Amino acid sequence: MAPVSEQDNNNNKKALVVVVGATGNQGGSVARRFLQDPRYAVRGLTRDPASAAAQELAALGAEMVRADLDDVKSLEAAFAGANIIFSATNYWEPFFRPDCRARAQQLGVTCRRYAYDVEYAQGKNIADAAATVVDSLATNGFLASTLSHAGKCSGGRFKDLYHFDAKADVFPDYVAATHPRLAAKMSCIQTGFFTTSHRILPESYFQKLPDGTFEMRFPCSPDKPIPHLDVNHDTGPFVYAVAQMPPGKHYMAGEYRTWAEFVKAWADLTGATVKYRQVSFDEMVADTADRDCGIEVALMFEYSSDPGYDGAMDVLKAEDLRKAGIDCPMLTLEEALARQDWTPILNKPVYKSS
C-alpha cells in the first residue's frame, strides 16, 4: 500500500508525484509506475514538453511541465503542491556536450570536473526548490537518486570519481547541512550498473577477439558482487516501493551478482563464448573511445572492486523491502539481459586497438 492517507482517498484527492527528468531513463520508469496507481497524479518535468517522450507520458495521463534544472525558480513553480518528489541528475549530459567541453577548456578544467560542477549545481537547485514545498511533502516525500560518496567511502583513495561524488555531495550531504526539514523527509536511492551500459562501453563489455569469442575487460575483481539494474524496467517499481518506507534510509536498486556470473548468464543466453579478464586501469582507458570517459569509468570499476560500488555502505535492497511487507518486483540479471537484442554485439567486427 503506497503512502496515501485515508482522508485523501475519501476526498478522491490524488497525491501529486513530481518527477524530475521524466523523459529520462530513471524518471520515465518512475513516472510510469506511479501512473499505474489511480491514487496518484504525476507531473513530469522536462526541458521540452513537445518532445516525443514527453508526449508519450502525457498520453498516459502525466501533466508535462517545462522546467530548467539551471533555474531554481522554474523548479519552485514546478514543485508547487508536490506530495512526493523524485529527483535525478545527469552527469553524462554535460560531460559529452560539445559546448560544455568547450567551456571546460576555456575554464582550464577537465570535462570530468566541469560535469561535476554542473551536476552539483543542478542537484543543489533541486534541493533548494524542494525545500520550499517541504510542508506539502509526505513523510517520505523526497526520493533522491544518488550514489555512494567515493572520496569518503574509500578513505580518500578516490578523490575524483566525479559522477559519484557530484550526487552524494548533494544527496544527502548538502540537503542535510542546509535543509534539515527536507532531509527528515528524504530517502537516498542508489542505482546499480545499468544492464544497457555496454552500449557506451562496447569494447570493455564485449570485445570481440580474432577467434570469434568475446572478452569482458574491467579493472574490477570477477568475484566482487556488483548491483545490476534494468534501469527502464525496474527503477519505477523500486522507487514506488521505497515511497512506502519510513524516511532516512539508503537503498540500492539492483541485483548483486559478480562479473563472473554476468558473463555466464550472457553466454547461456546467446550461446557465445565469453570470458572475463581483469585488466588494468590504463587498459580500460585505452579500450574506451573517449579518453576522459575511459578515465571516469575505469575509476568507477576500480572503486567497485574495493570498497565496492555501494561504498560498503549499509544499504537496503529489494529483498529488505519485501521483508518489510512491501511488494518490490525486480528482474533477475538473466531476465534483464533477455530483454535486449544482442544481434549487433554478436555480429560486431573484431576489435582493432588504435
The 8 nearest C-alpha neighbors of each residue, nearest first, counted from 0:
[[1, 2, 243, 325, 3, 326, 240, 324],
 [0, 2, 243, 3, 242, 239, 240, 38],
 [3, 1, 243, 4, 0, 242, 137, 139],
 [4, 2, 1, 7, 5, 14, 8, 38],
 [3, 5, 7, 6, 8, 2, 9, 14],
 [4, 6, 8, 7, 9, 3, 10, 2],
 [7, 5, 9, 4, 8, 10, 3, 11],
 [8, 6, 12, 10, 4, 9, 5, 11],
 [9, 7, 11, 5, 6, 10, 12, 4],
 [8, 10, 6, 7, 11, 5, 12, 4],
 [9, 11, 7, 12, 8, 6, 5, 13],
 [12, 10, 8, 9, 7, 13, 38, 6],
 [13, 11, 7, 10, 8, 14, 38, 9],
 [12, 14, 39, 38, 40, 15, 11, 7],
 [13, 15, 39, 82, 40, 38, 16, 12],
 [16, 14, 40, 82, 81, 41, 39, 13],
 [15, 17, 83, 41, 84, 82, 81, 40],
 [18, 16, 42, 84, 41, 43, 81, 83],
 [17, 19, 85, 43, 21, 84, 44, 26],
 [18, 20, 44, 86, 21, 85, 87, 26],
 [21, 19, 26, 23, 22, 44, 45, 18],
 [20, 22, 26, 27, 43, 18, 19, 23],
 [21, 23, 27, 20, 52, 53, 26, 45],
 [24, 22, 26, 27, 20, 21, 25, 28],
 [23, 25, 231, 27, 26, 230, 28, 22],
 [26, 24, 28, 27, 23, 234, 230, 29],
 [27, 25, 21, 29, 20, 23, 28, 24],
 [26, 28, 21, 22, 30, 23, 29, 24],
 [27, 29, 235, 31, 231, 25, 26, 30],
 [235, 30, 28, 26, 32, 27, 31, 234],
 [31, 29, 27, 33, 32, 28, 26, 34],
 [30, 32, 34, 28, 29, 33, 27, 35],
 [31, 33, 235, 29, 35, 34, 30, 236],
 [32, 34, 35, 36, 30, 31, 39, 29],
 [35, 33, 31, 36, 32, 30, 41, 39],
 [34, 36, 33, 32, 37, 31, 39, 30],
 [35, 37, 34, 38, 33, 39, 32, 40],
 [38, 36, 39, 35, 34, 40, 13, 33],
 [37, 39, 13, 36, 14, 40, 3, 8],
 [40, 38, 14, 13, 37, 15, 36, 33],
 [39, 41, 15, 13, 14, 16, 42, 34],
 [42, 40, 16, 61, 15, 17, 62, 43],
 [43, 41, 62, 17, 61, 63, 16, 18],
 [42, 44, 63, 18, 21, 17, 62, 64],
 [45, 43, 64, 19, 21, 20, 66, 65],
 [46, 44, 65, 47, 66, 20, 48, 64],
 [45, 47, 65, 66, 67, 48, 44, 64],
 [46, 48, 49, 45, 50, 65, 53, 64],
 [49, 47, 53, 50, 63, 65, 45, 64],
 [50, 48, 47, 54, 53, 51, 52, 63],
 [51, 49, 53, 52, 47, 48, 54, 55],
 [50, 52, 54, 53, 55, 49, 48, 56],
 [51, 53, 55, 50, 54, 22, 56, 49],
 [54, 52, 50, 56, 48, 55, 51, 22],
 [53, 55, 57, 51, 56, 52, 58, 50],
 [54, 56, 52, 58, 53, 57, 51, 59],
 [57, 55, 59, 53, 58, 54, 61, 52],
 [58, 56, 61, 54, 60, 59, 55, 62],
 [59, 57, 55, 56, 60, 54, 61, 53],
 [60, 58, 56, 57, 61, 55, 34, 31],
 [59, 61, 57, 58, 56, 62, 34, 41],
 [62, 60, 57, 41, 56, 42, 63, 59],
 [63, 61, 42, 57, 43, 41, 64, 60],
 [62, 64, 43, 42, 48, 61, 44, 57],
 [65, 63, 44, 43, 48, 45, 66, 62],
 [64, 66, 45, 46, 44, 48, 47, 63],
 [67, 65, 73, 46, 45, 44, 74, 64],
 [66, 68, 70, 69, 46, 73, 74, 65],
 [67, 69, 121, 70, 66, 71, 124, 74],
 [68, 70, 67, 121, 71, 124, 120, 117],
 [71, 69, 67, 68, 72, 73, 74, 124],
 [70, 72, 74, 124, 73, 128, 75, 69],
 [73, 71, 75, 74, 70, 76, 128, 77],
 [72, 74, 76, 66, 71, 75, 70, 77],
 [75, 73, 77, 71, 72, 76, 128, 66],
 [74, 76, 128, 72, 78, 77, 73, 71],
 [77, 75, 73, 74, 79, 78, 72, 128],
 [76, 78, 74, 75, 79, 73, 66, 64],
 [77, 79, 75, 81, 76, 74, 80, 17],
 [80, 78, 76, 81, 77, 75, 132, 131],
 [79, 81, 135, 78, 82, 132, 15, 136],
 [82, 80, 15, 78, 83, 79, 16, 136],
 [81, 83, 136, 15, 137, 135, 14, 16],
 [84, 82, 140, 16, 81, 136, 141, 17],
 [85, 83, 17, 141, 16, 18, 140, 142],
 [84, 86, 142, 18, 143, 19, 141, 17],
 [87, 85, 143, 19, 144, 142, 84, 18],
 [86, 88, 144, 19, 143, 20, 85, 89],
 [89, 87, 118, 122, 90, 86, 121, 166],
 [88, 90, 91, 92, 118, 87, 93, 162],
 [91, 89, 118, 114, 92, 162, 93, 94],
 [90, 92, 94, 89, 93, 95, 114, 162],
 [91, 93, 94, 90, 95, 89, 96, 114],
 [94, 92, 96, 114, 95, 91, 99, 90],
 [93, 95, 91, 114, 92, 110, 96, 90],
 [94, 96, 93, 92, 91, 97, 100, 99],
 [95, 97, 93, 99, 98, 94, 92, 100],
 [98, 96, 100, 99, 101, 95, 93, 94],
 [99, 97, 101, 100, 96, 102, 93, 103],
 [100, 98, 102, 96, 101, 97, 93, 103],
 [99, 101, 103, 97, 102, 98, 110, 104],
 [100, 102, 98, 104, 99, 103, 97, 105],
 [101, 103, 99, 105, 104, 100, 98, 106],
 [104, 102, 100, 106, 108, 105, 101, 110],
 [103, 105, 107, 101, 102, 106, 108, 100],
 [106, 104, 102, 103, 107, 101, 108, 100],
 [107, 105, 103, 104, 108, 102, 109, 101],
 [106, 108, 104, 105, 103, 109, 102, 110],
 [109, 107, 103, 106, 104, 112, 110, 113],
 [108, 110, 111, 112, 103, 113, 107, 104],
 [109, 111, 113, 112, 100, 103, 94, 114],
 [112, 110, 109, 114, 113, 94, 115, 161],
 [111, 113, 115, 109, 114, 110, 108, 116],
 [112, 114, 110, 116, 115, 111, 103, 109],
 [115, 113, 94, 117, 111, 93, 116, 112],
 [116, 114, 112, 118, 165, 113, 117, 161],
 [115, 117, 113, 119, 114, 118, 120, 112],
 [118, 116, 114, 120, 115, 119, 121, 113],
 [119, 117, 121, 115, 120, 90, 116, 122],
 [118, 120, 165, 122, 116, 121, 117, 115],
 [121, 119, 123, 117, 122, 118, 116, 124],
 [122, 120, 124, 118, 68, 123, 119, 69],
 [121, 123, 125, 119, 124, 120, 118, 169],
 [122, 124, 120, 126, 121, 125, 127, 119],
 [125, 123, 121, 127, 71, 122, 126, 128],
 [124, 126, 122, 128, 123, 127, 129, 121],
 [125, 127, 129, 123, 124, 128, 130, 122],
 [128, 126, 124, 130, 129, 125, 123, 131],
 [129, 127, 75, 125, 130, 131, 126, 74],
 [128, 130, 126, 131, 132, 127, 125, 133],
 [131, 129, 133, 127, 128, 132, 181, 126],
 [130, 132, 129, 128, 133, 127, 75, 134],
 [133, 131, 130, 134, 129, 135, 79, 136],
 [132, 134, 130, 136, 135, 131, 181, 129],
 [135, 133, 132, 136, 131, 137, 130, 82],
 [134, 136, 133, 82, 132, 80, 81, 137],
 [137, 135, 82, 140, 133, 134, 83, 81],
 [136, 138, 140, 82, 139, 83, 135, 184],
 [137, 139, 184, 140, 136, 246, 245, 183],
 [140, 138, 246, 184, 137, 245, 185, 141],
 [139, 141, 83, 137, 136, 138, 184, 82],
 [140, 142, 185, 84, 184, 83, 139, 143],
 [143, 141, 85, 186, 185, 84, 187, 140],
 [144, 142, 86, 187, 188, 85, 145, 186],
 [143, 145, 188, 87, 189, 86, 187, 142],
 [144, 146, 189, 166, 188, 167, 143, 170],
 [147, 145, 189, 163, 167, 166, 148, 190],
 [146, 148, 309, 310, 149, 167, 163, 145],
 [149, 147, 164, 167, 151, 150, 152, 163],
 [148, 150, 152, 151, 153, 157, 147, 164],
 [151, 149, 155, 157, 158, 153, 148, 152],
 [150, 152, 154, 153, 148, 149, 155, 157],
 [153, 151, 310, 149, 154, 150, 148, 311],
 [154, 152, 155, 156, 151, 150, 149, 157],
 [153, 155, 151, 152, 156, 150, 157, 149],
 [154, 156, 150, 153, 157, 151, 158, 152],
 [157, 155, 153, 154, 158, 150, 149, 151],
 [158, 156, 150, 155, 159, 149, 160, 153],
 [157, 159, 150, 155, 156, 160, 149, 161],
 [160, 158, 161, 157, 150, 164, 112, 149],
 [161, 159, 163, 162, 157, 158, 298, 149],
 [160, 162, 159, 164, 163, 115, 165, 112],
 [161, 163, 165, 164, 90, 160, 115, 166],
 [164, 162, 161, 146, 165, 166, 160, 148],
 [163, 165, 167, 148, 161, 166, 168, 162],
 [166, 164, 119, 115, 162, 168, 163, 161],
 [165, 167, 145, 164, 168, 169, 163, 170],
 [168, 166, 170, 164, 169, 148, 165, 146],
 [167, 169, 172, 165, 166, 164, 170, 173],
 [170, 168, 173, 172, 167, 171, 166, 174],
 [171, 169, 167, 172, 166, 168, 174, 145],
 [170, 172, 169, 174, 175, 167, 173, 168],
 [173, 171, 169, 168, 175, 174, 170, 176],
 [174, 172, 169, 176, 175, 177, 171, 168],
 [173, 175, 178, 177, 171, 172, 176, 182],
 [174, 176, 179, 182, 172, 173, 177, 178],
 [177, 175, 173, 174, 178, 172, 179, 171],
 [176, 178, 174, 175, 173, 179, 172, 127],
 [177, 179, 174, 181, 180, 175, 182, 176],
 [178, 180, 182, 175, 181, 183, 177, 176],
 [181, 179, 183, 182, 178, 184, 133, 130],
 [180, 182, 183, 184, 178, 179, 130, 133],
 [183, 181, 179, 185, 175, 184, 180, 174],
 [182, 184, 180, 181, 185, 179, 247, 246],
 [185, 183, 139, 182, 181, 246, 138, 140],
 [186, 184, 141, 182, 246, 247, 183, 142],
 [185, 187, 142, 247, 246, 248, 249, 143],
 [188, 186, 249, 143, 144, 142, 250, 145],
 [189, 187, 250, 144, 145, 143, 251, 249],
 [188, 190, 251, 146, 145, 144, 250, 252],
 [189, 191, 252, 251, 188, 253, 146, 192],
 [192, 190, 226, 227, 253, 228, 252, 193],
 [193, 191, 227, 228, 226, 194, 190, 196],
 [192, 194, 228, 195, 196, 229, 230, 227],
 [193, 195, 229, 196, 228, 227, 192, 336],
 [196, 194, 193, 197, 198, 229, 230, 199],
 [197, 195, 198, 193, 194, 199, 200, 192],
 [196, 198, 200, 201, 199, 195, 204, 194],
 [197, 199, 196, 200, 201, 195, 204, 344],
 [198, 200, 197, 196, 201, 195, 287, 202],
 [201, 199, 197, 203, 198, 202, 204, 196],
 [202, 200, 197, 204, 203, 198, 205, 199],
 [201, 203, 206, 205, 204, 200, 286, 287],
 [204, 202, 216, 200, 201, 215, 205, 206],
 [203, 205, 215, 201, 197, 202, 200, 206],
 [206, 204, 215, 202, 214, 213, 201, 203],
 [207, 205, 202, 214, 213, 203, 350, 208],
 [206, 208, 213, 349, 350, 212, 205, 211],
 [207, 209, 211, 210, 212, 349, 213, 206],
 [210, 208, 211, 349, 207, 212, 350, 348],
 [211, 209, 208, 212, 207, 349, 213, 272],
 [212, 210, 208, 209, 207, 213, 349, 272],
 [213, 211, 272, 208, 210, 273, 207, 271],
 [214, 212, 273, 207, 206, 205, 208, 272],
 [213, 215, 274, 206, 273, 205, 275, 216],
 [216, 214, 204, 275, 205, 203, 276, 274],
 [217, 215, 203, 276, 277, 278, 275, 214],
 [216, 218, 277, 219, 278, 203, 283, 300],
 [219, 217, 278, 279, 277, 301, 300, 280],
 [220, 218, 304, 217, 300, 301, 277, 221],
 [219, 221, 222, 223, 304, 277, 218, 258],
 [222, 220, 258, 259, 223, 257, 219, 277],
 [221, 223, 257, 220, 224, 259, 258, 260],
 [222, 224, 257, 220, 221, 304, 225, 258],
 [225, 223, 257, 256, 255, 222, 226, 258],
 [224, 226, 255, 256, 257, 223, 227, 308],
 [227, 225, 255, 191, 253, 254, 192, 256],
 [228, 226, 253, 192, 191, 254, 193, 194],
 [229, 227, 253, 193, 191, 230, 192, 194],
 [228, 230, 194, 232, 233, 231, 193, 335],
 [231, 229, 234, 228, 233, 232, 193, 25],
 [230, 232, 28, 24, 229, 233, 234, 25],
 [231, 233, 229, 230, 234, 28, 235, 236],
 [232, 234, 236, 235, 230, 229, 329, 231],
 [235, 233, 237, 230, 236, 28, 25, 238],
 [29, 234, 236, 28, 32, 238, 237, 233],
 [237, 235, 239, 233, 238, 234, 32, 240],
 [236, 238, 240, 234, 239, 235, 327, 233],
 [239, 237, 241, 235, 240, 236, 234, 242],
 [240, 238, 236, 242, 237, 241, 235, 33],
 [239, 241, 237, 238, 242, 243, 327, 236],
 [240, 242, 238, 243, 244, 239, 237, 320],
 [243, 241, 239, 240, 244, 238, 139, 1],
 [242, 244, 1, 241, 240, 2, 245, 0],
 [243, 245, 241, 242, 246, 139, 240, 320],
 [244, 246, 139, 247, 243, 138, 248, 242],
 [247, 245, 139, 186, 184, 185, 248, 244],
 [246, 248, 186, 185, 183, 245, 184, 249],
 [249, 247, 186, 246, 187, 250, 315, 314],
 [248, 250, 187, 314, 188, 186, 315, 247],
 [251, 249, 315, 314, 188, 189, 316, 187],
 [250, 252, 189, 316, 190, 188, 314, 315],
 [253, 251, 190, 191, 189, 316, 228, 250],
 [254, 252, 228, 227, 226, 191, 251, 255],
 [253, 255, 226, 227, 256, 228, 331, 332],
 [256, 254, 226, 225, 224, 227, 253, 257],
 [257, 255, 224, 225, 254, 260, 226, 258],
 [258, 256, 224, 260, 259, 222, 223, 225],
 [257, 259, 261, 221, 260, 262, 256, 222],
 [260, 258, 257, 221, 261, 262, 263, 222],
 [259, 261, 263, 257, 258, 262, 264, 256],
 [260, 262, 258, 264, 259, 263, 265, 257],
 [261, 263, 265, 264, 259, 260, 266, 258],
 [264, 262, 266, 260, 265, 261, 267, 259],
 [263, 265, 261, 267, 262, 266, 333, 260],
 [264, 266, 268, 262, 263, 267, 269, 261],
 [267, 265, 263, 271, 270, 269, 268, 264],
 [268, 266, 264, 265, 270, 269, 263, 271],
 [269, 267, 265, 266, 270, 264, 337, 333],
 [270, 268, 271, 266, 267, 265, 341, 345],
 [269, 271, 266, 267, 268, 272, 265, 273],
 [272, 270, 266, 269, 273, 212, 213, 267],
 [271, 273, 212, 266, 213, 270, 274, 211],
 [274, 272, 213, 214, 212, 271, 266, 262],
 [275, 273, 214, 215, 276, 213, 262, 272],
 [274, 276, 215, 214, 216, 259, 277, 262],
 [277, 275, 216, 278, 215, 274, 214, 217],
 [276, 278, 218, 217, 216, 219, 220, 275],
 [279, 277, 218, 217, 216, 276, 282, 280],
 [278, 280, 282, 218, 281, 283, 277, 217],
 [279, 281, 283, 282, 297, 218, 284, 278],
 [282, 280, 284, 279, 283, 285, 297, 278],
 [283, 281, 285, 279, 284, 280, 278, 286],
 [284, 282, 286, 285, 280, 281, 297, 217],
 [283, 285, 293, 281, 287, 286, 282, 294],
 [284, 286, 282, 283, 287, 281, 290, 293],
 [287, 285, 283, 284, 202, 282, 203, 288],
 [288, 286, 293, 284, 285, 289, 290, 283],
 [287, 289, 290, 286, 293, 285, 292, 284],
 [288, 290, 292, 287, 291, 293, 284, 294],
 [291, 289, 293, 292, 284, 288, 287, 294],
 [292, 290, 294, 293, 289, 295, 111, 110],
 [293, 291, 295, 289, 290, 294, 296, 287],
 [292, 294, 284, 290, 287, 291, 296, 295],
 [293, 295, 291, 297, 292, 296, 284, 298],
 [296, 294, 292, 298, 293, 297, 291, 160],
 [295, 297, 299, 298, 293, 294, 292, 300],
 [298, 296, 300, 294, 299, 295, 280, 293],
 [299, 297, 301, 296, 295, 300, 302, 294],
 [300, 298, 296, 302, 297, 301, 303, 295],
 [299, 301, 303, 297, 219, 302, 298, 218],
 [300, 302, 298, 304, 303, 219, 218, 299],
 [301, 303, 299, 305, 304, 300, 307, 306],
 [304, 302, 308, 307, 300, 301, 305, 299],
 [303, 305, 219, 307, 301, 302, 220, 306],
 [306, 304, 307, 302, 303, 301, 153, 308],
 [305, 307, 310, 311, 302, 304, 153, 303],
 [308, 306, 303, 305, 310, 304, 309, 311],
 [307, 309, 303, 310, 302, 225, 306, 304],
 [310, 308, 311, 307, 147, 312, 146, 303],
 [309, 311, 307, 152, 312, 306, 308, 147],
 [312, 310, 309, 307, 306, 313, 152, 308],
 [313, 311, 310, 314, 309, 147, 152, 249],
 [312, 314, 311, 315, 249, 250, 309, 310],
 [315, 313, 250, 249, 312, 251, 316, 248],
 [316, 314, 250, 319, 251, 249, 313, 317],
 [315, 317, 319, 251, 318, 250, 314, 252],
 [316, 318, 320, 319, 327, 321, 315, 252],
 [317, 319, 321, 320, 316, 322, 327, 315],
 [320, 318, 322, 316, 321, 317, 315, 323],
 [319, 321, 323, 317, 318, 322, 325, 316],
 [320, 322, 325, 318, 324, 323, 319, 326],
 [321, 323, 319, 324, 320, 318, 325, 317],
 [324, 322, 320, 321, 325, 319, 244, 318],
 [323, 325, 321, 322, 326, 320, 319, 327],
 [326, 324, 321, 320, 323, 327, 240, 322],
 [325, 327, 321, 328, 324, 240, 320, 0],
 [326, 328, 240, 237, 317, 325, 236, 321],
 [329, 327, 326, 236, 330, 237, 233, 317],
 [330, 328, 233, 327, 331, 236, 317, 237],
 [331, 329, 334, 335, 332, 328, 233, 229],
 [330, 332, 334, 333, 335, 329, 254, 336],
 [331, 333, 335, 334, 336, 330, 227, 254],
 [334, 332, 336, 331, 335, 264, 337, 265],
 [335, 333, 337, 331, 332, 336, 330, 338],
 [334, 336, 332, 337, 338, 333, 229, 330],
 [335, 337, 333, 338, 334, 339, 332, 194],
 [336, 338, 334, 335, 339, 333, 268, 340],
 [339, 337, 336, 335, 334, 340, 333, 229],
 [340, 338, 337, 336, 341, 335, 195, 342],
 [339, 341, 342, 338, 343, 337, 344, 336],
 [340, 342, 344, 343, 339, 345, 269, 346],
 [341, 343, 345, 344, 340, 346, 347, 269],
 [344, 342, 346, 345, 341, 347, 340, 348],
 [345, 343, 347, 341, 346, 342, 205, 201],
 [344, 346, 342, 343, 347, 341, 271, 269],
 [347, 345, 343, 344, 342, 348, 341, 349],
 [346, 348, 344, 345, 343, 349, 207, 342],
 [349, 347, 350, 346, 207, 351, 344, 345],
 [348, 350, 207, 208, 209, 351, 347, 211],
 [351, 349, 207, 348, 206, 352, 208, 202],
 [352, 350, 353, 349, 348, 208, 207, 209],
 [351, 353, 350, 286, 285, 202, 349, 288],
 [352, 351, 285, 286, 288, 350, 287, 284]]
